[in-house]
Amino acid sequence: MFRIQTMNKISPRGLELFPRDRYEVAGELPRPDAILVRSADLHNLKIPDTVKAIARAGAGYNNIPVGACSNRGVVVFTTPGGNANAVKELTLAALFIASRNILQGTTWAASLADKADAVPDLVEQGKAQFEGPEIRGKVLGVVGLGAIGVMVANDALALGMEVIGYDPYLSVDAAWNLSRQVNRAETLEELLAKSDYVSLHLPLTDTTQGCFNGEKFRYIKPGAKLINLARGGLVNEPDIIAALQANKIALYVTDFPSAELLACPGTICIPHLGASTPEAEDNCAVMAVRQLMEFLETGIIKNSVNFPRCRLEQRAPHRLLVANRNIPNMVGQITTVLARERINIMDLLNHHQGEYAYNIIDTEQQIPLTALEQILAVEGIIRVRSIEGIQKR
């Protein structure tokens, strides 16, 4: 019986996938095997030693202490693409809002409610102050071409925009889905200099924190409009406020309000609605649950932010799973232990990602506890788990 602790309200569409004869799911559970979370901050939570995985029903993971999890062999999953359409739609809305002064105009129109029969004439007299350009024929720079960025780029092309993309880490999967009409910028500075609108679709990491700052704003096309529905921390707030006040940037649309931004003219603050659709919540929950189940039952890893993607077709009745630091001779030491115990290896997969590696080893014989203890004692081994009698899924 696997025990899943939920840290937020998770869509029932996801939770109903857990077979009740093999999973116990609750908000409060002693010794859980995994944690399922949305936005709850886990940085100050004492994560039980029994936790093998944390799945976030969303694309970001800044609410999870990934470094500490990695050191303990806890696999952290996200659900990239699960909320992509929701964020894409809001990004397109932000483009129109940024261009046509729609919000300013509707706010002004609402102020005429007490003018009775004079309203039609007042509307005709005052509407010119809210005139704004069309986006057709304008240049959109998309920074970050993951699942969301690709969808934004392709749909902007369909709306008649010229699109420039920049992503030095463009994946093969994303490249297959990206329209050939999207122009590639060699540098971020090139994209900023050419774009009438810039839309950010990057993860928040140590390297991207505050990466849109005064230094980058030196290159931005005068009068450009910046849209950030990705992560608030990507943009340095004092610098964007200074750029707005200096009319270097015409408008900043963000999904991450702060008191300073709300008080700054030239900003439109959306109350973090990017993934707030029932469809996105369902999609992310379903993805997170499926990834957790596959990992707990078979050891397969997909969409982890701290361990490599690993998938090995089951070829034997017993499976050994080992997480370790990415240092030389780890596989050799593991297989030496198995050889001493006369364990026959039927298949083996070893992948690494950065500082960490992960092994799936299928064996003909059941692996005794003594062998597991010997492997765990090897310097550099972080976590060892065996799955007995698992079946093909």
N, C-alpha and C positions, 0 to 999 in steps of 0.2 A: 504494500500500500504506500503510494507516494503522497506526501503532504505538501499542499500548496498554500502559502499565505498570501492573501491579497492585501495590498497597502492602499488601494483606492477602490472606488466603485468601478468595476470592470463590466463591460458590456456582456449581458447574458448570452449573446450570440457566440462569444468566445468561451465562457465558462461552461456552457452546456456540452462542449466537446470533450470535457474530462469524463471518462467512464467512471461511474460512481463505485464500481466494484474494485477499481484500482487506484482511485484518487480521493483524497479528502481535501476539501477546499473551504477555507474560512479566513476571516479577517484576523482572528487571533488563534494561533496554533503553536504548541510547544514543538521544538525540534523539527521545523519545516525542512523539506528537501529543496524547495525553491520558493522564490518570491516573485509575485506578479504585481507590477506597479505601473502607474501612469505618471503623475506629477509629484508624488510625495518625495520629500527630500530625505535621502537615506544617509547623508554624510555624517550625521550625528547619531545614527541608529547602530546599536550593537548587533551586528548580523550574526546569528547563531552559527556555530561551527558545522552544523549539519547541512547548511545551505550549499548546494552544488551549483546553482544557477540563479540568475536574476534576469527576468524578461521585462523590458519596458514596452508598453503598448504605445509606441511612438517612435519617431526617428531620432530624437535627441537623447542624450544620456548625461547631461551635466548635473542631474540630480542624483547620480549614482557615483559612489567612490570607486571608480574603475581601477585606480592604482592599487588600492588596498585589496580589492577583489582579486586582481591578477596575482598578487603575492600569495593568496590563499588558494589559488586554483579555481576560483568561482567564475564561471563563464557568464558574461554579460551580453544579453541579446537585445537588439532593437528590431523595429519593424519598418525598415526603409521602403517607401512606396505605399505603405498602408494608408497614409493620409495625403498622398501626393496630389490627388485630384482636388481635394478640399483646399489645400494651400494654393494650388495653381489657380483655381477659380477666384480666390480672394486676391491673388496677385493681379489678375486681369481686371478685377474691380478696382484695385488700387491705381492701375494705369489710367482708367477712365476718371476716377475721382481726382487724380493728380492733374489731369488735363483740363477738365471741363468745369471746374469750380462748382461741382454739384452740391457738395455739402454746404458751402458758403451760401449758395443760392437758395437752397431749401430752408436753411436757418433764417435767412432774410425774409423769405416768403411767409414763414410761420409768424414773423413779427407783425404781419399785416392783418392778422386775424380779426382785429377790432375795427377795421376800416370799412366794413360793410360793402356797400355798392361801389365804393371807390377802388376796390381791390384790382379789378381787371385793368383799369387805367394805370394804377401805380405799378403793376407788374410790367406793363409795356414800357413805362418810363424808366424803370430801374433795372431791367434785365441786362442792359449793355455792360454793366459793371462786372458781370459774372461770365462774360464771354471767355471761352478757352479754346485752344487748338485741338484739332483732331489728331489721333495717334497714327493714322494711316500715313505712310511715307516717312515717319520719324524713325530714329535709330534707337533700338533697345539693346543695352548691354546686359547680358546674363552672366553673372559671376557664380560659377559652380554649376556643373552640368551633371548632377545626379538625377534621380527620378523626377524631382520637382522641376529642376532647372530645364531639363529636356522638354518636359511638357509645356512649360511656359514659353520656351523658345519656339517650339513648333506651332503653338497656337497663336503667338504673336505674328509669325509669318503669315498664318491664315488670315489675320486681321489687316494685312497689308503693310506691316512694319518691316524695316530692315533690321536683322538681328545679328549681333556680334556676341560670340561666346568665349569665355575664358575659363579653363580648368586644366591645370597642369597634371592632374591625376585622373583624367577621364578614363573611366572603365570601359572594357570591351562591350559589356551589356548596354551601357549608356550610348556608346558610339553607334551601335546598331540601330537605336531608336531615334537618334538625332537626325533631323533633316539635313541633307547635303547643302541646302540653301543657307544654312547658318554659317556666317563667316567666322573664321578663327582668329582671335587676337593672340599674338605672340607673347604679349605682356599685359599685365593688369593696367599699367599706365596707358598703353595704347587704347584699350577698351574705354577707359575713363575719358580720354581726350576726344573720342569720336561719338560718344553716346548722348542722346537727348534724355534718356531715362536709363537708370541703372538699377537692376533688381538683384538682390543678394540671395543666394541659395547655398550657403556653406554651413558645415557643422561648426560648433564652437569648441575649439581646442586651444591648447597652450600657444600654438602658432598663429591662430586666427583671432584670438582675443584682442579686441581694439585695433584690428589691422586696417580698418577704414578710419583714418585719422588725418590730422592736419598735413602730414607729409603726403598722403595720397590725394587729399583734396587740392593740392597744388596742381595736379594734372587734370582735374575734372573739367569738362567743358562748361564754360560760364553759362549759368541759367539752367543747368541740368537738374533733374529731379531724381532723388534717391529713394528707393523702396526697399525696406528691410522687414520681411516677414519670416526670416530664418531664426536669428537669435539676437537679442538686444545687445549682448556683449561684443558683437562683431564691430560695432560702431562706437568710437570714442565720443561720449556725450558732450563734454566741453568743446571738443573740436568741431562737432557738427553744429552746435549752437553758434560758435564763432563764425563758421562758414555761412550759415543762414543770415546772421546779422550783417555780414560783409557782402551779402548778395552774391557770394560765390556759388552757392547752391540755392535754387529757387524754392525747393520744397522737399521736405523729408516726411515720408509716410512710413510709419512703424507700427508693428503689432505689439510693441513692448513699451507702454507708457511709463513715464516717471514724472515726478513733480516738476522737475526742471524742463522736461520736454513739453509738458502740458502748458507751461507758462511761456513757452517760446513761440512767437509768431513764425509762421512758415512751417509748422509741423502739423501733421494729421495723425493722431494717435488712435489706433484701433485697439479695443480691449482684448487682445490676445485671442482672436477668433480664427486663426489660421486653420487649425484642425478641428474646430468646433462644429462638426456636422455629425449626425447620427451614423451616416455611412462610414465616415472615417473612424469613428470610435469602434464600430463593428469590425471593420477591416483590420485595424490594428490589434484588437483583442483576439481575433481569430488567428492572425499570424503569430502573435506572441504565444498563445496556447499551443499551437501546433509545433512551434519550435521547441518549447519546453518539453512537451511530451516526447518528441523524437529524441531529444538529448537524454532525458532521463531513462527512456526505455532502450535506446540503441547506442547512445554516446555520440551520435552524429551532430556536428556543429554547422549551423548556417546563420549568417547575419549576426555574428558576434563582433563586438568592438575591441575585444582584448585577446582573443584566441583565434587561430586560423580556421578557415573553412575546411572541414574534414567530412568526407562521406565515403564509406566503404561498404559495399554490398556484403551482406552476411554470408559467410562460407563455412561456418563452424558453429557448434552449439554453445561455445563459451567465448566471452569477449572481455579483454582487459583494456582499460582506459587510463592513460597516464598523462598528466599535465606536468611540464617541467620547464626549467629555464633553458633558453636556447644557447647551450654550451656544448662543446665537442664531446663525443663518445657516450652520449646519453642512451641512444638506442642499443649500442653494444653492451652497456652495463645491464640494461633491462633484459636483453635476450640471454645474457650470460646467466642471470638468475634463473630464467625459465629453463635453460638447458640443464643446469644443475638439478632442477626438480623433475627433469625428464618430461617437460611439457613440450609437445609438438606444435609449432606455429604453422597455422594453415594460411594466414594472410596477415599483412602488416601495412599500415599507413602512418607516415610521419610527416607532419607539416609544421612550419614555424611562421610566426608573425611577430616581427620586432624582437623583443626580449624573451618571448615565450613560445613554447612548442607543445604539440599535442599528438598523442599516439593512440591509434586504434589497432589492437592486436587480437586476431581471432585464433583460438587454440582448440585443439582436439580434445584435450583433457580439462577437467575442472581445475582451476588454479587454487591451490591450498592457501590458507591464511598465512602460513610461514613465508611463502613466496611473496605475497603482497607486502608483508612487513619488511622483507629484505629489500624490495624495490623502493619502498617509501624511505628506507634508511639511506639510500644513495644520495650523495650531496647533489643538489640541484633539482631533485624530484619534489614537486609541490603537492600533488594529490594523486592518489591511486584508487581506482574503483573497478570492481569486476561485476559483470552482468552474466548471470548463469541461466542457461536454457532459453535465451531469447529467440524469438522467431522472426522470420522475414516479415517486413511490414508491407 
